[in-house]
């Protein structure tokens, strides 16, 4: 059957994607420029981003043209290749104390970014099986998620590891996994948080036992769940000790950035200063003082939202958030209108990981979230980030067209 771009194609989603990426290129151009008085210096980040934008557009067109059965054939081989790449990258020399990048044809890329796409595609196929039990629905996708998750933590890249966990949970929700059972799956994370204050854990454990008893769980099930949470309680100090010092400091300075204002708390403090100084209309294009005076680190990647807020003010920040809101509403519309279960679950995974990254990155910039190194999709500088985010959009465009 001839592929018809016009029938059922979501041109509005593609247009919004184009506008957000264009907004990002403008922001990166500003972040790449340092203006002090009449002197202007500039690096070529924005040119590289334009090249990756063109490449992303070409990849979107290719994905739209290739028949879905052919793409499906490469799902499991692609997953194996990505896992092998995640193993291989650990043996390469570190860059900025991390093993995240592979150099290929003169271009560095992060296999951990592409792992998101393959995990979604593989798990969507598993979760869409007919008559799959709740136990298999949890365990089988978890196994395919846990291998890249563990390898990514070894790089170390905690932020991307958290994104994989969120993808897994969002897809479980979309496939109709019972919310109570999902809550039970999340109780170990609550145990981690309460393990730093034992009275809080005691209260949480008592409430959990009461809830399980009210929902008529068997005694064996309640004991098993509580043993797992008690194990998490005692293992958390060991896990905390295994974190890198900079990871521990990021968590501590999230609670109180002034605890280490010249080191791990510095980025959050400077980002909040930049956002606040933009006021209503901003200081003007290329006029951000925090950026120009180099007070704001990583202003072209993780903290580019602060540059947008400083130079374009509250109005500019709200415009960007409005574009993201339109983008996610269109994606959600496509998820709910699809009649094919596997496509619907996959699109929910793509929506989940993009929304989570936007939420965490902006929350990080305004001091509501810890600094995790998660980039702002389509806006932050980075070829791997732009390519993977655009591939996610390509699959949503393709699946939504085929599922109506």
N, C-alpha and C positions, 0 to 999 in steps of 0.2 A: 504494500500500500504506500502510495506516495505521501511523504511527510508534508503537511500543510501548515505553514507558519501562521496563517491567518486564523484558522479555526481553533477557537478556545485559547489562543495564546494570550498571556497576561502582559500586555505591552506596558501597563501602568507600573508593574513591579520592575520591569527592565528600565523604565524611565527614571523611577525613583533611585534605583541602583546607580544609574549614570549620574544623577544629580549629587548623590552622596559622595561618590568617588571623585567627582569634579571638585566638590567642596574640600575633600581631603587633599587634593593636589594643591589647591590654593593655600590651605593651611600649612602644608609641607614646604611650599615655596617661601612662605613667611618664616617658618621655623628654620629654614636653611639659610636665611639672610640675617646678618648682623649689621645693624645700622647704628653707628656712634657718630653723632654730629653729621658731617658731610661725607664721612667715610662709610662705604658699604662693602661688605665682603659676603661671599656666597659660596656654598658647597653644592654639589650636583645631586643632592637627594631627590629633588623634585623631578629631574630629568629621568632618573632611574624609575621613579614611581610612574611617570607617564609611559615609559616603556612597558612596565608591568601591567599598566592599565590596558594598553593595546593588546598585550599578550592575553590578559584575562578576557577581554572581549572576544578574541579569536577562539579561546578555549570554550567559552560559552556557546559560540556558534557551532563548534565541532561537536560538543556534547548534545546539542539540540538536533544535529543532523544524524548522528550515529543511532541506529536502531537500539532500543532498550535491551533486547535479548543479547546483542553483542556486548553491550556494557556489562550485563549481568555475568557473562562468561568470565570477565576479568576481575570480578569482585574478590573471590577467594585468593587467586594468585596475587592480586594487588595487596591484599592484607598480609600475605606471607612476605612479600617484598618489603613492605613497610616495617614489619617486625624485624626482618633481617637488617634493614637500614638502621633501626633503633639500636640494635646490638652492635653493628659496625661502628656507629658514631662514637660509642663509648671508648673505642680503642684509638680514636684520633686525638691529636694534640688539642688541649683545651683552648678555647677562645674566651677571654674574660672569665676564666675559672669555671667554664661550663663546656660540656661536650654535647653541643646541640646542632652544629652545622656540618654539612657535607659540601665540599667544593666540587662542582660538576660543570665542566666547560667554562671555567672562569667565574661561575656564579655560585654563591653560597645559598643553600636552602636548608630548611629545618624539616626533617622527616616527621617530627612530632606534630607539626601542623597538619600534614597530610593524613596522619593516623586518625584524626577526627572523622574525616570523610569515610575512610575504609571501615572504621568501627561502626559508624551509622549504617552503612550499606549492608554489612555482614549481619549485624544484629536485627535490622529490619526484616531480613529474609527469615531469620530464626523466629522472631516474635510473631510473624504473620502466619506461621504454620497453623493449620486447622487442628483442633482438639489437643492442643499442647497443654499439659498440666501446669498449674501455678508454680510447682517446684522447678520444672524444666524451664519455665518462662523466666525464672530468676537465675538459675544456675548456668544454663548454656550461654546466654549473652554475657553474663558476668565473666565467664572463662575467656571469651574473646576480647573483653575489655581489660581484664586484669594484666595480661602479658604486656601490652604497650604501656599500661599505667605504671607498672613496676619499673620498666625500662626508662620511662620518661622521668620518674622520680630520681633515678640514678644519674641523670645528666648534670646537675639537678634542675628540674623545672616543675615546681610545685603547682604553679598556675595552670599549666596545660593539663597536669594530672587531675586537678579539680574539675576542669572542663569536661574531661572524659567521664567522670563520675556523674556530673549533671546531665550529660547526654543520656547516660544509662537510665537515670531516674525519670527523665522526661519521657523517654520512649516507653518505659513501663507504665507510666500514667496514661499515655495515649492509647496503649493496647488494652487498657481496661483492667490493669492489675489492681486488686482491692486496696483501697487507701489505708485501711487499718494495717494490712500486712506490710505496706510500704512504710508506714510509720515505724513498725517494728524493725524494719531493715535500717531505719535511720537512727534508732535508739543508741547504737554504739557511738555515733557522733555526739549525741547529747552527753553520753558518759564521758567522752573525751573532754568536753567543756566543763562538766561538773567535777571532774577528777581533781581539779586544782583547789576545790573547796569541798571537803568531805560532807559537811552538813547538807550542801546543795545536792550532792549525789544521793544521800539518804532520802531526802524528800522526793527526788525524781524516781528512785527505785520504788518507794512506797506507792506513789501515784501510778507507776507502770504496772505493778502487781495488782492494784485495785482495778485498773482498766482491763487487764487481761482476765481477771476473775469475772468482771461484769460481762465481758464478751464471751464467757463460757469456754475459755481455753482450758485444755486438760492440765492437770497438775504437772505432768511430765513436760508439757510444752512451756509452762511458766518457769519451771526450774531450768530448763535448757536455755531460755532467753535470758534469765537472770545470771546464769553462769557465764554466758558470753559477755554481758555487760560488766560483770565483776572482773572478768579477765581483762577487758579494755581498761577498767579503772586502774588495775595494777600495772599494765603494760605501758600506759601513757607516759609515765616518767622516763621509761626507757626510750620510747619513741622521741620524746622531747630532747633527750640527751643526744640522740642520733642526728638531729637537725644541725645544719650548718649554723655557725654563730650569726651570720647575716640573716638567716631565715628566722631564728629566734628573735633577733632584734626587730625585724619587721613586724612580727606579731606584737611584741611589747610596745613598740612605738605607735602601733595602730591604736592601742588603748590610750597612750599618752605620748604624742609626738615630741613634747618638750622634754621627755626623759633622755633623749639623745639628739638635741637640736642641731648639732654640727655633723652628725653622721647619718644614722638610719632615719631619724625624724626630719632631716633637712629637706628631703624632696617634698614631703607632705606639707610642711610649713611654707615652703616657697610656692608650691602650687596653689595653696589657699590664698596667699598674698596676691599672686597673679590674678586669680579669679576675682577676688574682691576689688582689686584696683581697676578692673575693667568697668565697673559700675554699669550704667544703663546702656550706653552706646559704644563703649570701648575707647581705647587710646588711639585707634586708627591703624590701618594696615601697615605693617612693618614697624610700628612704633612701640611695641611692647617692651617695657624697660626690663622686666624680669628676664626676658629672653635675650635682649640685646646686651645686657650686662652679664649674661651667662650665670645668673643666679639660679635659674631653673634647669636642673639636669634633665637629660633625656627628653628635651622639649619637642623633638621631632618624632618620638615614638610613644612611650607610655604616657607622657604628660602633654600631649598635643592639645587635649581639650582645654588645658589651662592657657595655652597660647591663643586659642580661639576666643576664650572668655575674656582674656586681657585686651586683645586688639579689637574685637567686635562687640564686647560687652554682653550684658544680659540678653539683648535682642539677638545677637549673633548666636549665642549658646542656645537660646530657645528655638531659633530657626533650625539649627542642627538637630535638636531633640525632636522637633516637629517632623523633620524628614525621616528620622529613625522611627517615629511613631507610625507614620504612613507606611513605611517599609514593612514593619512587623505586622500591622493590620492586614496588609495585602498577603503576606506570607501565611498568617493565621487563616485568612479566608480560603486560601488554596488548600490548606491542610483539611479543613472541615468539609470542603466541597468534593474532595476526592473520594471515589467509590471503590478504589483498590486498596485493600488493607496494608499491603507491604509498602506501597507508595506513601500512604497516609502516615504510617509510623516513621518512615525515613524522613519525610518532610518535617514532622514534629521534632525529630532529632536535629535537623539543620536549623530550624527555628530556635530550638532550645539553646544550642551552643552559641549562635550569633547574639541572641538576646542576653544571655548570661554574660558574655564578654563585654557587651555595651554597658550593662548594668554595673559590672565589677569595675571596669576601667573608669567610668565617670564617677562612681562612688569612691574610688581610690583618689581621684583628682580633688574631690571636695572633702576628703578626710573621713568618709563614712565607711570605707573598706580598707583593709591592709594593702600595702604595696605588694602586688603579686607578680608583676611583670607581664600581665595580660594586656595586649595591645587593643586599641579601639578599632573594630573592624571597618575597613574601607577608608579610614582616616589616618591612622598611624602609618608611619613609613615602614616599609618592609614588604619585599616581594612575596615571600611565602605566605604571609598573612593575607595579602590582597588576593593572591591566586586561590587560596583555599576558601576564603570567604566568597569569592566570585563563583567558584565551582559549586558551592552549596546553593547559591542562587540559581545556577544553571540547572541543577537537578530539580529544584522546586519548580522552575519554569517548565521543564520537560515533563515531570510527573503530573503536574497540575493539568497540563494539556492532554495527557493521555488518560487521566482518571475521570474525565467528565463525558 
